[in-house]
Amino acid sequence: MLTLIGGFLRFYNNTQNHISLNIDEVSYGYSAYSILKTARDENGVFMPLAFQSTGDYKSPVLIYSLVPSIAIFGLNEFGVRFTTALAGILSIPVFFLLLKKLVKNINIALIGAALLAISPWHIFYSRLASESLMSTFFLMLGVLFFLKMFEGGKIWAAGASIFLTVSMYTYHSQRLFIPIFIFLYLLTGFKRFKSNISNIRIFILGSFLLVLPLFYMTIFGSAGTRIGMVFLSQDIEFTRYVILDHIQRAGEQFLLFFFWIKRYLNYFQPDFLFFTGLNMTLPGTIGLGVLFLFELPWLFLGIIKLFKNISSRLIILWILLGIIPASLANNDQSSVRSLLILPALLVIVSLGAQRFLEIAQSLSNKFIKLGFFSFYGFFIIIILIQAYLIFAVHFPIQQGEAFMEGTKETVLYALDNKDKYQEIVYDPYRGIEAPYIVNIPHMYILFYSKYDPAKYQTEAKHFGKDTFGFDKFTIRKIDWREDRFKKGILFIGSPWSLPENDLAEAEILKKIYLGSGRLAFFIVSPKE
């Protein structure tokens, strides 16, 4: 039943909410489509282990897992999001088994499975194509097999090495976290594990062999490119406010260390945990944290109970080490990079929830007990209603632009009218407040046109300064002072590049609005 509830929350209307495919999703989808059709990515590379994308390289597991989904459902929103939603559903029974293994208590395991089924953090990333969620699913499987291998059976050791390595191939954060996590866990419990040394050897050898290609790509190849791009030292806050203000007073590395400590501790702040961690509403407004507010007392009780019921070492290491990759990246409080700690957090919350029920049940006065359960039950219902309203109403309206809302509509219009124009020019810069969002429109064109991958791999592309083009499509900034005199061309851009005051009414073919009612795009063509 819990799995069915979780499945409904992850699959229902997930092609419409999240409101649009984001840049990563169309990139994953078209790469998988290209593999399906040609066994090569869109750049013509045969079955790569790192997929070159716009500005970085994508990990391979999610893309390859999308191939059968797209073969069955087609290159569309459902086909792209199916695999992650399925992993989100399967995570519920896997977490139940993992928690049952840890606490030896089926009731706590059921509580944990229920909390994961309705977790806003887990639901949010289950409803879009997410490397992080897929990687967390394999991480839970790997830890489950890892713990099982100490009970005997070489199959558990082999499975642990496979699933943990697959998790590392799926998302970047796990590449740093898993080796350190496993090493410290084995090191701090070496005496206990001596009797299982043969299984440990199988696990270590299997993991070493499987991770070699990934290690080579990360150190010497393309997979390491992303590390330099997202490392903490590239953070705008550090470069602007720390280095520029204080470089004369102390060394950059010294300052960078303290800047990292600040970022690390930010993941324990109440706003991230309970109010704004998922960034589903506008800045300055209360939204959803990575945990529900009603889980706050359970979290405190769980921390106390953690040390009494199970070996706290694994959970403590999981959380403290799991935050490190996210804190080293150039984003403050990234819920996607820190998702891997969710299972460990829910272990603590589940322990606390069970203790909370024990305390409530121990109340001697039945009227006080009834009032307590009624009040807290009402509080939970209010929080869940708020979460539903944020997911269903506020999030689509307030964060549509972050998910490139409107891009699909512009591309479909361009495809429907392609034969009427000599060229279609698409300005990649958009944004309601300022043109700071890069749209990557050529990936949306490839995706929604189901552009023949074999043709795209081999045809001539048009390159120039800040310009990219193929077929009739050109991706570049629009300069309306010059472009307004070019006939036979369709222009697509935001009001920043196509100012409405400078457009004749007859030139405006279509206006694209966000769900918030704000104007996002003009589609225009100069007239004679």
ZIKA-V559225 format. One record per pair of residues at least 12 apart in sequence whose ideal C-beta (glycine too) atoms are under 6 Angstrom apart, sorted by the first residue. I is the first residue (numbers start at 1). J is the second residue. D is the distance in whole Angstrom. If there is no record, write none. Layout:
i/j/d
I/J/D
I/J/D
This chain:
i/j/d
2/92/6
2/113/5
2/114/5
2/117/5
3/92/5
3/93/6
5/117/5
6/89/6
6/92/5
6/117/4
7/89/5
9/123/5
10/85/5
10/88/5
10/89/6
10/126/4
10/127/6
11/85/5
14/81/5
14/127/4
15/77/4
15/78/5
17/396/6
18/127/6
18/128/5
18/403/5
19/396/5
19/400/5
19/403/6
19/405/5
20/403/5
20/404/5
20/405/5
21/77/6
22/403/5
22/404/6
23/440/5
25/80/5
25/129/5
26/443/5
26/444/6
26/447/4
27/53/5
27/443/5
28/62/6
28/63/5
28/66/6
28/129/5
29/75/6
29/80/4
29/447/6
30/446/5
30/447/5
31/51/5
31/63/5
32/63/5
32/66/4
32/67/5
32/70/5
33/70/6
33/75/5
34/453/4
35/67/5
36/67/5
36/70/6
36/71/6
37/453/5
38/453/5
38/454/5
42/456/6
44/457/4
50/217/6
50/222/5
50/223/4
51/63/6
54/440/5
56/226/5
56/229/6
57/222/5
57/223/6
57/225/6
59/131/6
59/170/6
61/169/5
61/170/4
62/131/5
62/134/5
65/83/5
66/83/6
69/82/5
69/83/5
75/450/5
80/129/5
81/128/6
81/129/6
84/129/5
84/130/5
84/133/6
85/126/5
87/134/5
87/137/4
88/126/3
91/137/5
92/113/5
92/116/6
92/117/5
94/140/5
94/141/6
95/113/6
95/116/5
95/140/6
95/343/6
96/109/5
96/113/4
97/144/6
98/140/6
98/144/5
99/112/4
101/147/5
102/310/5
103/309/6
103/310/5
108/350/5
108/354/5
111/350/5
111/353/5
111/354/6
112/346/5
112/350/4
115/346/5
116/346/6
120/288/5
120/387/6
121/290/4
121/342/6
124/278/5
131/170/6
131/171/4
132/171/5
132/336/5
132/339/5
134/170/5
135/167/5
135/170/4
135/171/4
135/174/5
136/339/5
136/340/5
138/163/5
138/166/5
138/167/4
139/167/4
139/340/6
140/343/5
141/163/4
142/160/5
142/163/4
142/164/3
142/167/6
145/159/4
145/160/4
145/163/6
146/160/4
149/199/5
150/196/5
154/202/6
157/199/4
157/202/4
157/203/4
158/206/6
160/203/5
161/203/5
161/206/3
161/207/4
164/178/5
165/207/6
165/210/4
165/211/5
169/214/6
173/325/4
173/337/5
173/340/6
176/325/5
177/321/6
177/322/6
177/325/6
180/321/6
181/317/6
181/321/5
184/317/6
185/317/6
188/313/6
230/329/5
230/330/5
232/260/6
232/328/5
232/330/6
233/256/6
234/330/5
235/330/4
238/259/5
242/255/5
242/259/6
263/327/5
264/327/4
266/333/5
267/323/5
272/333/5
273/289/5
273/291/5
274/289/4
274/291/6
274/293/5
275/289/5
277/289/4
277/290/4
277/335/5
278/335/6
280/390/5
280/395/4
281/394/5
281/398/5
282/398/5
287/390/6
288/387/6
288/390/5
290/335/6
292/383/5
293/383/6
294/379/6
294/380/5
294/383/5
295/349/5
298/349/5
298/352/4
298/353/4
298/356/6
299/349/5
299/352/6
301/352/4
301/355/5
301/356/6
302/348/4
302/349/5
302/351/4
302/352/3
303/348/6
305/351/5
305/355/5
306/348/6
306/351/6
315/344/5
315/347/5
318/344/4
319/341/5
319/344/5
322/340/5
322/341/4
323/338/6
326/338/4
360/372/6
396/515/5
397/515/5
397/516/5
400/514/5
400/515/5
401/432/6
405/514/5
406/512/4
406/520/4
406/521/5
407/439/6
407/444/5
409/512/5
410/492/5
410/512/6
410/521/5
411/444/5
411/445/5
411/448/5
413/510/6
413/523/6
415/449/5
421/488/6
421/490/4
422/488/4
423/472/6
423/474/6
423/489/5
424/472/5
424/473/5
424/490/5
425/474/5
425/489/6
425/491/5
426/441/4
426/475/5
426/492/5
427/477/6
427/478/4
427/493/4
427/497/4
428/441/6
428/475/5
430/494/4
432/518/5
435/496/4
441/475/6
442/475/5
445/473/6
478/491/6
478/493/5
478/497/4
480/498/6
480/502/6
484/526/5
487/526/6
490/525/5
491/524/5
492/523/5
495/519/6
498/522/4
498/524/6
503/524/6
506/527/5
507/524/5
507/527/6
508/524/5
509/523/5
510/523/4
